[in-house]
Amino acid sequence: MKIWGVAASRRSERQRADAVCQTGERPEDVPAPPAPTRLRSERPLSLAGLRALSRLRREVPVDLRLDNQDLRCAEDLCAVVEACDREAQRRQVPPPKTLTLGPWGHEPGCSCHGTLEVLRETSCEASEAAEAFMTTSAIWTRWPLRSICLCELRLSVPLERLGAALAAAAPSVLRLQHLSLRGTALSLLQAFAGHELELLDLSGNALTDDDFEMLLNLAGPKSALKLHGLILSCNPSITQVSLQQLLASEWASQLQLLDLSECSIGPSGALLLGNFLQMPSSVLRDLCLYRAGIGLEGLRRLVAAAAVCSSLRALDVTANAQREHHWLEDSDLL
């Protein structure tokens, strides 16, 4: 009598999956991709895509990640989104609550399809991933998404159209990280006028003071985007000029979280924040100024203001002149 073990079973499954990609034959126990629809082309799915579909048949994820660590091409992305929606309806379980697109590499092709001819036809470009994401927007905009994150992508789709789709999903948290939005951020976010966001993350987008001045149009009475958290980290061209405008806007009385890490705030920006923390209208709870160049005097001013601010619960001033000896030896801080 021959008894097959778990290891042998898994090995045979991998061999059958490889046979699918090489010969096109599909045994009954290998999960087939969904039938072709208008959402995706006729190009074959990668082996990574087939494995992702197999996992979805076992469980619908709460946090859905669409990146090139698990997927290889735009067809994989479309198939996974379709399968998530289909399996959630079939099992009568909630669809994903968070959706992340990226990081997505810039490889000219993927090797999981085998032949050179297919390699040339199949592209894993980040631009195709963004287009596939927009193609499936009719599906994921119906999900009760709490958070949407786009990171490390090359956005080739019209930003107004992408922004409208994101706003239609009505997330509470919107993260737009490392998308090179310099000069285009307002076009992407214009559709959120009249919405409310717990958190807006614009880190690593090479934004400038001019970009932020344009974004502040969303804080005016005509647009009235309510914003409770703002992350502008890793935008070194954001200076104390933007900070001064922010603290004079409608958002100042709404913000509970502010992250200006690695922005060029400087000592003058620290003084502005110190004065703001002492105002009765401030509801700021979390303030992060990692490596913001606030200097020793700015550091002392902020710590003194934080000590008397009733709303503030966390202040991060790491890498801002703490190397100086006895920087806290000030009677106002003790």
VEXTORKOL-429495 format. One record per residue: x, y, z of N, C-alpha, C in turn; residue in one letter. Coordinates in steps of 0.2 Angstrom, whole numbers. Example, Ala and Ser with C-alpha at 12.3 -4.5 7.8 and 13.67 -1.06 7.14 Angstrom:
! residues 2
   n_xx   n_yy   n_zz  ca_xx  ca_yy  ca_zz   c_xx   c_yy   c_zz  res
     66    -28     39     62    -22     39     66    -16     39    a
     64    -11     35     68     -5     36     64      0     39    s
//
This chain:
! residues 334
   n_xx   n_yy   n_zz  ca_xx  ca_yy  ca_zz   c_xx   c_yy   c_zz  res
      4     -6      0      0      0      0      4      6      0    m
      3     11     -4      7     17     -5      3     23     -2    k
      5     27      3      2     32      6      6     39      4    i
      2     43      1      5     49     -1      5     54      5    w
     11     58      6     11     62     11     10     69      9    g
     10     74     14      8     81     12     13     84      8    v
     20     82      9     25     85      5     24     83     -3    a
     22     77     -4     22     74    -10     16     77    -14    a
     10     78    -10      4     81    -12      6     89    -15    s
      9     92    -11     11     99    -13     15     99    -19    r
     20     95    -19     25     95    -25     21     93    -31    r
     16     88    -31     12     87    -37      8     93    -39    s
      5     96    -34      1    102    -36      5    107    -39    e
     12    108    -37     16    113    -41     17    111    -48    r
     19    104    -49     20    101    -55     14    102    -60    q
      8    101    -57      2    102    -61      1    109    -63    r
      3    114    -58      2    121    -60      7    123    -65    a
     13    120    -65     18    122    -70     16    119    -77    d
     13    114    -77     10    111    -83      5    115    -86    a
      1    119    -82     -4    123    -85     -1    129    -89    v
      4    132    -86      8    137    -89     11    135    -96    c
     14    129    -96     18    127   -101     14    124   -107    q
      9    120   -105      5    116   -110     -2    119   -112    t
     -4    123   -107    -11    125   -108    -16    120   -105    g
    -14    114   -104    -19    109   -101    -20    111    -94    e
    -27    110    -92    -29    112    -85    -32    106    -82    r
    -29    102    -77    -32     97    -73    -38    100    -69    p
    -42     96    -67    -48     98    -64    -47    101    -57    e
    -41     99    -54    -40    101    -47    -36    107    -47    d
    -34    110    -53    -30    116    -53    -36    122    -54    v
    -36    127    -50    -41    132    -50    -40    136    -57    p
    -45    136    -61    -45    140    -67    -47    147    -66    a
    -44    152    -70    -46    159    -69    -53    160    -71    p
    -56    166    -69    -63    167    -71    -63    167    -78    p
    -69    166    -81    -71    166    -88    -69    173    -90    a
    -67    174    -97    -65    181    -99    -71    185    -99    p
    -70    191    -97    -75    197    -96    -72    203   -100    t
    -76    208   -100    -73    214   -103    -68    218    -99    r
    -67    215    -92    -62    219    -88    -55    217    -90    l
    -54    212    -93    -47    210    -94    -46    207   -101    r
    -40    206   -103    -39    204   -110    -39    196   -110    s
    -37    193   -116    -37    186   -117    -30    183   -115    e
    -25    188   -113    -18    185   -111    -19    181   -105    r
    -14    175   -105    -15    171   -100    -13    174    -93    p
    -15    171    -88    -13    173    -81     -6    170    -79    l
     -2    173    -75      4    170    -73      3    165    -68    s
      8    161    -66      8    156    -61      6    159    -54    l
      9    165    -53      8    168    -47      1    170    -47    a
     -2    172    -52     -9    174    -52    -14    168    -51    g
    -12    162    -54    -16    156    -52    -16    154    -45    l
    -10    155    -42     -9    154    -35    -13    159    -30    r
    -13    165    -32    -17    170    -29    -25    168    -29    a
    -27    166    -35    -34    164    -36    -35    158    -31    l
    -31    153    -31    -32    147    -27    -32    149    -19    s
    -28    154    -17    -29    157    -10    -36    160     -9    r
    -38    164    -14    -45    167    -13    -51    162    -13    l
    -50    156    -16    -55    151    -15    -56    149     -8    r
    -50    149     -4    -50    147      3    -53    152      7    r
    -51    159      6    -53    164     11    -52    171      7    e
    -58    175      8    -58    182      6    -54    186     10    v
    -49    189      8    -44    193     13    -48    200     15    p
    -46    202     21    -49    208     24    -45    214     21    v
    -38    213     20    -34    217     18    -31    215     11    d
    -33    218      6    -31    215     -1    -25    220     -4    l
    -20    216     -5    -14    220     -8    -13    217    -15    r
    -12    222    -20    -11    221    -27     -4    224    -28    l
      1    220    -28      8    222    -29     11    216    -33    d
     17    218    -36     21    213    -40     25    208    -35    n
     24    208    -29     27    203    -25     23    197    -26    q
     16    197    -26     11    192    -27      9    191    -34    d
      9    196    -38      6    196    -45     11    198    -50    l
     10    197    -56     15    198    -61     13    202    -67    r
      6    203    -68      4    207    -74     -3    210    -72    c
     -5    214    -77    -12    217    -76    -17    212    -76    a
    -17    207    -80    -22    202    -80    -23    199    -73    e
    -17    197    -70    -18    195    -63    -22    199    -59    d
    -20    206    -59    -23    211    -55    -31    211    -56    l
    -33    211    -62    -40    211    -64    -44    204    -61    c
    -40    199    -62    -43    192    -60    -44    192    -53    a
    -39    194    -49    -40    194    -42    -45    198    -39    v
    -46    204    -42    -51    209    -40    -58    206    -41    v
    -59    203    -47    -65    199    -49    -67    194    -44    e
    -61    190    -43    -62    184    -39    -64    186    -32    a
    -61    191    -29    -63    193    -22    -70    195    -22    c
    -73    199    -27    -80    201    -27    -84    195    -27    d
    -82    190    -32    -87    184    -33    -87    180    -27    r
    -81    178    -24    -81    174    -18    -84    177    -12    e
    -84    183    -11    -87    187     -6    -95    186     -6    a
    -97    186    -13   -105    186    -14   -107    178    -13    q
   -102    174    -15   -104    167    -15   -104    164     -8    r
    -99    166     -4    -99    164      3   -103    169      8    r
   -106    174      5   -109    179      9   -105    181     15    q
    -99    184     14    -95    187     18    -93    194     16    v
    -91    198     21    -89    205     19    -83    205     14    p
    -83    209      9    -77    210      4    -72    213      8    p
    -66    214      5    -60    218      8    -62    225     11    p
    -59    226     17    -60    233     20    -54    238     18    k
    -48    235     16    -43    239     14    -40    237      8    t
    -38    242      4    -36    240     -3    -29    244     -4    l
    -24    240     -6    -18    243     -8    -15    241    -15    t
    -13    246    -19    -11    245    -25     -3    247    -25    l
      1    243    -26      8    244    -26     12    242    -20    g
     18    242    -20     23    245    -25     22    240    -31    p
     23    243    -37     23    239    -43     29    240    -47    w
     33    235    -49     40    236    -52     39    239    -59    g
     45    240    -62     45    243    -69     48    238    -74    h
     47    232    -73     51    227    -77     47    227    -84    e
     51    226    -89     48    226    -96     44    220    -97    p
     45    214    -93     40    209    -94     41    204    -88    g
     38    199    -88     39    194    -83     40    187    -85    c
     44    183    -82     47    177    -85     42    171    -83    s
     37    172    -80     33    167    -78     28    164    -83    c
     28    167    -89     24    165    -94     28    160    -99    h
     34    159    -99     38    154   -102     41    157   -109    g
     37    157   -114     40    158   -121     42    166   -122    t
     47    167   -126     49    174   -127     44    178   -131    l
     40    175   -135     34    178   -138     29    181   -133    e
     27    177   -128     23    179   -123     26    184   -119    v
     33    183   -117     36    188   -114     36    195   -117    l
     36    196   -123     36    202   -127     29    205   -126    r
     24    201   -126     17    203   -126     14    205   -120    e
     17    202   -114     15    203   -108     19    208   -104    t
     16    214   -102     20    219    -99     18    219    -91    s
     23    220    -87     22    221    -80     23    229    -78    c
     23    233    -83     24    240    -81     19    243    -76    e
     21    247    -72     17    250    -67     11    254    -70    a
     12    257    -76      7    260    -79      1    256    -81    s
      3    250    -83     -3    245    -84     -6    243    -78    e
     -3    242    -72     -6    241    -66    -11    246    -64    a
     -9    252    -65    -14    258    -64    -20    258    -68    a
    -19    256    -74    -24    256    -79    -29    250    -77    e
    -26    244    -75    -30    238    -73    -34    240    -67    a
    -31    244    -62    -34    246    -56    -40    250    -58    f
    -40    255    -63    -45    259    -65    -51    254    -68    m
    -49    249    -72    -53    245    -76    -58    241    -71    t
    -55    240    -65    -59    236    -60    -63    241    -55    t
    -63    247    -56    -66    252    -51    -73    251    -51    s
    -76    248    -56    -84    247    -55    -85    242    -50    a
    -80    238    -48    -81    233    -43    -79    235    -36    i
    -72    238    -35    -70    240    -29    -73    246    -26    w
    -76    250    -30    -80    256    -27    -86    254    -24    t
    -89    248    -25    -95    245    -21    -93    242    -14    r
    -86    241    -13    -84    238     -7    -84    244     -1    w
    -86    242      5    -86    247     10    -79    248     13    p
    -74    251      9    -67    251     10    -66    257     15    l
    -62    255     20    -60    260     25    -54    264     23    r
    -50    260     20    -43    263     18    -41    261     11    s
    -39    266      7    -36    264      0    -29    267      0    i
    -24    263     -2    -17    265     -3    -14    264    -10    c
    -11    269    -13     -8    269    -19     -1    271    -17    l
      4    267    -19     11    268    -17     16    266    -23    c
     21    270    -24     26    268    -29     23    265    -36    e
     20    270    -39     17    268    -45     18    274    -50    l
     18    272    -56     18    277    -62     11    278    -64    r
      8    284    -63      1    284    -64      0    287    -72    l
     -2    283    -76     -3    285    -83    -10    286    -84    s
    -15    285    -80    -22    286    -81    -23    293    -79    v
    -29    296    -82    -31    303    -81    -32    304    -73    p
    -28    309    -70    -29    309    -63    -36    311    -60    l
    -39    315    -64    -46    317    -63    -51    311    -62    e
    -50    307    -67    -54    300    -67    -52    296    -61    r
    -46    295    -60    -44    291    -54    -46    294    -48    l
    -46    301    -47    -48    304    -41    -56    303    -40    g
    -59    303    -45    -67    302    -45    -68    295    -43    a
    -64    290    -45    -66    283    -43    -64    283    -36    a
    -58    286    -33    -56    285    -26    -62    288    -22    l
    -64    294    -24    -69    298    -20    -76    294    -20    a
    -77    290    -25    -84    286    -26    -83    281    -20    a
    -77    278    -19    -77    273    -14    -77    275     -7    a
    -77    282     -6    -77    285      0    -74    282      6    a
    -67    281      5    -63    279     11    -62    284     16    p
    -61    281     22    -59    286     28    -52    288     28    s
    -48    283     25    -40    284     25    -38    284     18    v
    -35    289     16    -32    289      9    -24    290      9    l
    -21    285      7    -13    286      6    -11    286     -1    r
     -8    291     -3     -5    292     -9      3    293     -8    l
      6    288     -8     13    288     -6     18    287    -12    q
     23    291    -13     28    291    -18     25    290    -25    h
     21    294    -27     18    294    -34     20    300    -38    l
     25    304    -36     27    310    -40     22    314    -42    s
     18    317    -37     12    321    -38     14    328    -38    l
     20    330    -39     22    337    -40     18    341    -45    r
     14    346    -44     11    349    -49      4    346    -51    g
      2    340    -48     -4    337    -50     -8    335    -44    t
     -6    336    -38    -10    333    -32    -17    336    -32    a
    -18    342    -34    -24    345    -33    -29    342    -39    l
    -27    340    -44    -31    337    -49    -33    330    -47    s
    -29    326    -43    -31    320    -41    -36    320    -35    l
    -35    326    -31    -39    326    -25    -45    331    -25    l
    -46    334    -31    -52    339    -32    -58    335    -31    q
    -59    329    -33    -65    325    -32    -67    324    -25    a
    -63    325    -20    -64    324    -13    -67    330    -10    f
    -69    335    -13    -72    341    -11    -79    339     -8    a
    -80    341     -1    -86    340      2    -86    333      6    g
    -80    329      5    -79    323      9    -76    324     16    h
    -75    319     19    -72    319     26    -67    313     26    e
    -60    315     28    -55    310     28    -52    310     35    l
    -51    304     38    -48    304     44    -40    305     43    e
    -38    303     38    -31    303     36    -29    304     29    l
    -25    309     27    -23    310     20    -15    309     21    l
    -12    305     17     -5    303     17     -3    305     10    d
      2    310     10      5    313      4     12    312      4    l
     15    307      8     22    307      9     26    305      2    s
     32    308      2     36    306     -4     34    308    -11    g
     31    313    -11     28    315    -18     32    321    -21    n
     37    323    -18     41    329    -21     37    336    -21    a
     32    336    -16     28    342    -16     32    348    -14    l
     29    354    -16     33    361    -15     27    365    -11    t
     30    371     -9     25    376     -6     20    378    -11    d
     21    378    -17     16    380    -22     11    375    -23    d
     13    368    -22      8    363    -23      3    363    -17    d
      6    364    -11      2    364     -5     -3    370     -5    f
      0    376     -7     -5    382     -8    -11    380    -12    e
    -10    376    -17    -16    374    -21    -20    369    -18    m
    -17    365    -14    -21    360    -10    -25    363     -5    l
    -23    369     -2    -27    373      3    -34    375      0    l
    -34    375     -7    -41    377    -10    -46    372     -7    n
    -44    366     -6    -49    361     -3    -51    363      4    l
    -48    367      7    -50    368     14    -54    374     15    a
    -56    378      9    -60    384      9    -67    382     10    g
    -71    387     11    -78    386     12    -82    383      6    p
    -80    384      0    -83    381     -6    -82    374     -7    k
    -76    371     -5    -74    364     -6    -76    360      1    s
    -73    363      6    -75    360     13    -73    353     13    a
    -67    351     12    -64    345     13    -63    344     21    l
    -66    340     25    -64    340     32    -58    335     32    k
    -53    337     36    -47    333     36    -45    333     44    l
    -44    327     46    -42    326     53    -35    323     54    h
    -32    321     49    -25    319     49    -21    320     43    g
    -15    323     43    -11    325     37     -4    323     38    l
     -2    319     33      5    317     33      9    320     26    i
     14    324     28     17    327     22     25    325     22    l
     26    319     26     33    318     27     37    316     20    s
     44    317     20     48    316     14     46    320      8    c
     44    326     10     43    331      5     48    337      7    n
     54    337      5     59    342      8     58    349      5    p
     54    350      0     53    357     -3     47    360      1    s
     44    356      6     39    359     10     42    363     16    i
     41    369     16     44    373     21     39    376     26    t
     42    381     31     38    384     35     33    389     32    q
     33    390     26     28    394     22     22    390     22    v
     22    384     20     16    380     20     14    379     27    s
     18    378     31     15    377     38     11    383     41    l
     14    389     39     10    395     41      3    395     38    q
      3    393     32     -3    393     28     -8    388     31    q
     -5    382     33     -9    377     35    -12    379     42    l
     -8    382     46    -11    384     53    -16    390     53    l
    -16    394     47    -21    399     46    -27    397     42    a
    -27    390     40    -33    388     36    -38    385     41    s
    -44    382     38    -49    379     41    -47    372     44    e
    -42    369     41    -39    363     43    -36    363     50    w
    -34    369     52    -30    369     58    -34    368     64    a
    -41    369     64    -45    368     70    -48    361     69    s
    -46    357     64    -49    350     63    -43    345     64    q
    -37    347     63    -31    342     63    -30    339     70    l
    -30    332     70    -28    329     76    -21    325     75    q
    -19    324     69    -13    321     68     -9    325     62    l
     -3    327     63      1    331     58      8    328     58    l
     10    326     52     17    323     51     21    327     46    d
     26    330     48     30    335     44     37    332     44    l
     38    326     45     45    323     45     49    324     39    s
     55    326     39     60    327     34     57    332     29    e
     53    337     32     51    343     28     56    349     31    c
     56    354     27     61    359     29     57    365     33    s
     55    362     39     52    367     44     56    372     47    i
     62    370     49     66    374     52     64    377     59    g
     69    381     62     67    384     69     61    388     69    p
     60    392     63     54    397     63     48    393     63    s
     48    387     59     42    383     59     40    380     66    g
     46    378     70     44    376     77     41    381     81    a
     43    387     80     40    393     84     33    393     82    l
     31    393     76     24    393     74     20    387     77    l
     23    381     77     19    376     80     19    377     88    l
     24    379     91     24    380     98     18    385    100    g
     17    391     96     12    395     97      5    392     96    n
      5    388     91     -2    385     89     -4    380     95    f
      1    376     97     -1    371    103     -4    375    109    l
     -2    381    110     -5    384    116    -11    388    115    q
    -14    387    109    -20    390    107    -26    386    109    m
    -31    389    112    -37    384    114    -40    381    108    p
    -40    383    102    -43    380     96    -39    373     94    s
    -33    372     97    -29    367     94    -32    360     97    s
    -33    355     93    -35    349     95    -30    343     93    v
    -24    346     91    -19    341     89    -17    336     94    l
    -17    330     92    -15    325     97     -8    321     96    r
     -7    321     89      0    318     87      4    322     82    d
     10    324     84     14    328     80     21    325     79    l
     23    324     73     29    321     71     33    326     67    c
     39    327     70     44    331     66     51    328     66    l
     51    322     64     57    318     63     62    322     58    y
     68    324     60     73    327     56     70    332     52    r
     67    337     55     64    343     52     68    349     52    a
     74    349     55     79    354     56     76    360     60    g
     73    358     65     70    363     70     75    366     74    i
     81    363     75     86    366     79     85    366     87    g
     90    368     90     90    367     98     84    372    101    l
     84    378     99     79    383    101     72    381     99    e
     71    378     93     65    376     91     63    370     95    g
     67    366     96     66    360    100     64    361    107    l
     67    366    110     65    368    117     58    371    117    r
     57    375    112     51    379    112     45    374    111    r
     46    369    107     41    364    106     39    360    112    l
     44    358    115     44    354    121     40    358    127    v
     42    364    127     39    368    132     31    369    131    a
     29    370    124     22    371    122     19    364    123    a
     22    359    122     19    352    123     17    351    130    a
     21    353    134     20    352    142     14    355    144    a
     11    360    141      5    363    143     -1    363    138    v
      0    359    133     -5    357    128     -9    351    131    c
    -16    352    132    -20    347    135    -22    342    130    s
    -22    344    124    -24    339    118    -18    334    116    s
    -12    337    116     -7    333    113     -5    327    117    l
     -4    321    114     -3    315    118      4    312    115    r
      6    314    109     13    311    107     16    317    103    a
     23    317    104     27    322    101     34    319     99    l
     35    318     92     41    315     90     46    320     87    d
     51    321     90     56    326     88     63    323     87    v
     63    317     85     69    313     84     73    316     79    t
     80    316     80     85    318     75     84    326     74    a
     84    330     80     83    337     79     88    340     85    n
     94    339     84     99    342     89     99    339     96    a
     97    333     97     97    330    103    104    328    105    q
    109    329    100    116    327    101    119    332    106    r
    116    338    106    119    343    111    118    341    118    e
    123    343    122    123    341    129    118    345    133    h
    115    342    137    110    346    142    105    350    138    h
    102    348    133     98    352    129     91    353    133    w
     90    349    138     84    350    142     85    354    148    l
     91    356    149     92    360    155     89    367    154    e
     83    368    155     80    374    155     74    375    160    d
     74    380    164     69    380    169     62    380    167    s
     61    382    161     54    382    158     52    375    157    d
     56    370    156     54    363    154     54    359    160    l
     56    361    166     56    357    172     50    358    176    l
//
